[in-house]
């Protein structure tokens, strides 16, 4: 449970009837934007046009018509958690609520996010279980619903509070072992609950030929920084996990429960943080969005609406941000009802749209706006993935990329930075356009003998050893003059002295 809940200071407010709030909220929208001619009138339709899903957390007793009308994705708020469905030996029980939700989603043409397999909280009969038992549960749960689950949160909230960048020290993370004492859990000899759970989940998905994608989900990981500009160490730690386990992880969820805790505010670098995860080749989702109305300076909804707009825009501006889910329908039925953080007021199937709803709809209707480049340039990871220092509060020295080659007048250039460990490596290649824009690129490099590429992201690949060729995928071929894009690959063996050769076209 979030520790900030215990320390919250609430601003006293004069209570206003819902109807007044609604009128005031609506007035804001009318002033700020006239609806576009072809604007969609539901969140799901507007989101679909922009190429993303817009979802909601739901429970079986709240499956009102609005769920299928406004939303195109459903996350069981509680009904797929281990305390509901797991037995102590990793079997399944009490799945009827989850079944109801999955069926409802299916008949309303909604995606489902399974939530969640491995979590220290709401663990029920799994509390204290071994990795073997967790693996049994992972197999049973994934196989029960198969490809009807589009995304599974395999690991939830693995990282500690208070921006330490460390893992939690509660079960199941007490099972982690750092065999060589180097301060991380990424080495082959280490025991890592996250890695082992993802490996198991991936095996199950592959064995069943499922289309289900496997996600890691956490909170306070939203921006590159937290309040005051301090680096978001929790986000950096999550980034390292995804980078190291990229072959097992398909998607990253930012819970996005924004409140007035210094580590969970909305920062201007949210988009850049989404982008750096996207650059690893994973899908990014905003999975549990609610925005405390306190963040609106007690202005009865208008500031909250603008905050919603910011979050939706940040996602829309990154092509691989493929979905946003709000954590409930209405304020009064929310897990944090006092924060009035959702898009509707009302209850029991009778809901009224808030200013925040209109802002989200309006922003979705504007679309992805791909001609506008992100406001923040691509970010170089602040922490290398393989060998964090023994003291995690001290940032390790950054890996030194080779000096950039001078960009040619036209065409492109490429640089590579390498993170290596005994027996393996991850390479990040930056492709930079010359003085003219390019509409496609390919990069060739020659690996030393014994080195083999095992997977790549943000690029098509041909070859796996010797001379290997990479080329752009659909969304990163066009690079403006002087701008860059990144792709990456992972391999076994030793990769040194890589000299990438870039050609445009
Ligand atoms: C919350 C539910 O909304 C509540 O009904 C329940 O009592 C506690 O859990 N992070 C998560 C969600 O991943 O599962 C949590 O959901 C909210 C925080």
Boltz pocket constraint, residues with backbone or C-beta under 6 A from the ligand:
constraints:
  - pocket:
      binder: B
      contacts: [[A, 77], [A, 78], [A, 156], [A, 255], [A, 288], [A, 335]]
      max_distance: 6.0
